[in-house]
Amino acid sequence: MTLQTEPNHEPATEQPRTSYHADREPSFTAMWHACLRNTHATAHALPVFTDTRSVQLVPADVRERVRSVMDGFSRQTADAIVLMSVIRYRVLTERLPEANDRGVRQLVILGAGLDTTAFALPAWGNDWRVFEVDHPATQDWKRAQIANVGWRTPPNLVFAPCDFETQDLLSALDAAGFDRMRPAVVSLFGVIVYLTLDATRTTLRQLAGLAAQSEVTISYCPPPDGTDSVAMETRRKASPTVDATGESFIGDYRESELESLVREAGFSDVIHHPLTMLNARYFNGRPDRLRLHPIEQLLTAVV
């Protein structure tokens, strides 16, 4: 899911606004990413993250549209976009066992879209509660699709409907049974690039109010600086497609800028996941020469 906001005369209370229509399916970008994750799992040798589930929820006509859009990119850029969509999940899944060891038992997926993390947790994940936060209409659509493909919904998966135009994020979690007294791991993927600065500040302040030892892994987009042709092509060609859906790329941040926002919000520590480190760890020596480009970066903020 991606969230949007509109200008507000009282920015301190501005809330993220969902881009989903109240009676329609998830945004194109949410379904696009589900297709990208499947592409990595099925077209790239030795995938760093495997997700062939979420694409099953995407209607056939949307899959075809995604193929058409991806055909418009160069091969190198298309591969980099695919890697961007999966590395965030690889980083998150590697943080979960450590969190489990220190007693964390809550996972919040903010802007869940077609995320299927709850369906793929290892055995110890049965002790966790997974809260998917999304617009009520989107969750209804997703649950119908899950039923259509015949999946059994994990008993520890909790749908936390939240209309971001009218509801507070933490209040929506409270209503779904989230325990604010206990720590949580939170994913905030593909969200702040669509948010105004004020909405980003509001969201970060809310998340910084979670229990001690909670952590939030955030994906964010640095402003293209002209030094990487793949990042430039991605922004140039993806922007019109995204704009046509009613969303727009408006929230670009340099590493230092996002860290300042995170610390200002009240987080006690920040862990960066530099692309150089991720490339060395996951893509070094690959015969296909796949590697990450500065389309998106990752940061983990610790309460």
N, C-alpha and C positions, 0 to 999 in steps of 0.2 A: 504494500500500500504506500501511496505517497500522500502527503498532507499539504494543504495550501492555506494561506491566509490572505485576507484582504486588509487594506489599511484601516486602522482603528484610531479613533480620537483619543483612546486611552490605552496606549501601547503596553503599559505595565500589566494589564489584565488580558491582553490579546491571547486568544487560544488558537492552536493549529486548526485549520479548516480542512475537512476531507474534500478531495476532488471527485469522489464518487457521486453519481446520481443516486437519488434515494431508491429508485426502483430498477436499477440496472446492475450489471456485472462489475467486477473490479476494474480498475483502470488498465489501460493498455500496457502501461509500463510494468505493472505488477505481473501481468501475464507474459510479457516480453521476458522478464527475468526468469520466470519459471522455465520458459523455452531455452534460455541461455544455459541454465544449470543442467538441463538435459543434454544439450549439445556437448558440454564439456565431458559429461559422463559417458557419452556414446561415441563421440567423434575424436576425442583426444586420448591418446594412449596414456596410461598411468595417471588417471585423474587424481587431483589432490582433494577433491570432494565429490561425492557421488549423490546425485538427487535425480532419479528418474520418476519420482512419484508426482511432484507438483505439476509437471507438464500434462499429466493425465486429466487434470481439472480444467485445462484450457480448451475451449471449443475449437473445432477443426478450422473454421474460417479465420480465427485469430492466429492460429499456428501458421497458416499460409501467409497472413499479413506479416508476421514476424520474419518469415523466410524472405519475403520480398524486401523488407527493410534492411535486413542483414546483407542481402545481395548487393546493396548499394555501397557497402564499405569495401575498402581494400582487404585482402586476406589478412594482412598483418593487423590491421585495425579491428577487424571482426574477431580475430583470436583474442586480442587484448580486451575487448568488451566482454567476451565470454569469461575470461579469467577474472576480470573485475567483479563479475556477478557471483563467483564462487569463493574467492579468497576470503571474503568477509565471513562466510560460513565456516571455512576451515579454521580461521582464527578463533571464532566463537566456540566451535566444538572442542578445540584444544584447551580452552579455558574452563570448560565445564567440569572435567574430572578434578581439577585442583579446587574448584569451588565446592564440589561434592565432598572432598576430603576435609574441608574446613567447616562443613555442616550446612552449607547452603542447600535449600530444597525448593526454591521458587525460581522459575524462569519466566520473564515477561518479554513477549515479542510485540514490540510497539509498531503499529502499521503492518500487521501480519500479512495482509494480502494472501498469496497462495503458498506461504511458508508451510512446510510439512515437517519441521524439526521434531514436533511431538510424536510423529510416527516413526522416528528413526533413532530415538535415544537407546543407549545400551541398557542392560538389565538394571543397573543401579538407578537409572532414570525413572523407574517405576515409583520410587520414593519421592519424586519431585512433583510439583504442581506446575503445569505449563499454562500460562495465561496469554491467550491471543487477544490483543486489543485492536479493534477495528470498528468501522462504521457498522451499525446494526444491519442495514440492508446488504452490505457486502458479506457479512457473516452468514446471513440467511442464504445468500446465493452460494457461498462456499459449502455450507452444510448440505444443501441440496445436491451440489455436484459430488460431494463425498458419498452421499447415499446413492447417487446414480452410478458411480463406479464400483459400488459394493464394498467400500472399506468399512472396517470396524473402527469407530472413533476411540482412541485410547481413553481409559477411564480417568486418567489424570490430566486430560486436556480440558481447560476451562475457557469458554468463549466469553470475553469481557467486552460487550458492546459499548461503544463510546461515540456519541455524536459530538465531534469536536467544536461544533458551532455553539452548542448549548451546555456541554458537560465538561467538568474538570477531570483530567486524566486520573488522578489519584482517587477521586470519588468513584469513578467507574470501576477501578480496581477493587476498591473497598466493597462495592456492591456485588462483585463477583467472588468475594471470599478471600481476597489477598490479605495476607497478614503483614501489616506495616511494621510490626515489632521484630520481624525476622528478615534477614538479608535476602537479596535477590540478585540474580544475573539478568541484565536487560540488554536486548538488542535494539538498536535504533538505526536501521539500515534503509538507505534510499529515502530519507525523510527530510533532513535539514537543507538539502539542496533546493527544495521547493518552498522553504519557509522564509518569511521575512526575518530580519535580525531580531526584532522584538519578540516574535513568536519563538525563535530559537532560544532566546534568553529565558522566556517563560517556561518552556519545556525543560531546559536544563535545571532551572531552579526547582521545579517540581521533582525531578529525578534525584537531585542532590538531597532532598528531604527523606529519602529512603533510609532504612536502618543501616547502621555501621557495617562495613564489609560488603555492602552492595557494590556492584560495578555495572557500568554501562559501556558497551562497545558500540562505537559510533562510526558510520561511514560518512565521509564528507568529500567534497570536490574542491581541489585547489583551482584558483583562477588560471586559465591557460596563459603561459608566458611566452609562447612562440618558440620554445626550445625543443619541444617534442612533437614531431609531425603526427604521430598517432593520436595524441591528446587533442591536437588542433582539429584533425579530421573528425574525431568523435564529436566534439562540440559543434563543429560547423554543420555536420550532417544530421546529428541526432536532435538538435534544437528545433528545427521545423516540425519534426515528427512529434516531439513532446508538446510543443506549442499547440499543435492541432488537436490535442486531447484535452485542452483546457488547463494544462499545467505548463510551467515554465521554469527554467533553471535560474534561480534568483539568489541562492545562498552559497556563494563561493567563499572559501576561507583558506588562508595560508595556515601552515602548521602552528605557527606562533599565535595567530589570531584565534584559532579555535581553542588552543590551550588557555589563553587568557579568558575566554568566555566560560570555559569549564571551571576554572579556578574562581572566577568572579561569582559563579553560580553557587559555590560552596563545596565543591569536591575537594578532597584532601590530597589526592595524588593523580597523576596522569601518566599513562603508559602509551608511548607512541609505537606504532608498528611500521617502521620505514620500509618503503618499497625495496630498497637495496637489501635489507635484511630478509624480506619475504622472498625476493627473487633468489637470493643465495640459498635459502633454506628449502624452497619447494621447486625451483625451476632450474637450478644449476646443472649443467651438463646434459640437458635434455637434447636428444637428437633432432627434435622438431623446433628447437630454439625458442619455445614459448617463453614469454616473460611479461611481467606486469609493466604497464606504462602509467604515467601520472594522470590517469583519468579520475581516479578516486583513491583516497587514503583512509587509514583506520587509526582510531585512537580509543583507548579504554580509560574511562574516568572512574576513579574509586572513591566511594563515600568515606 
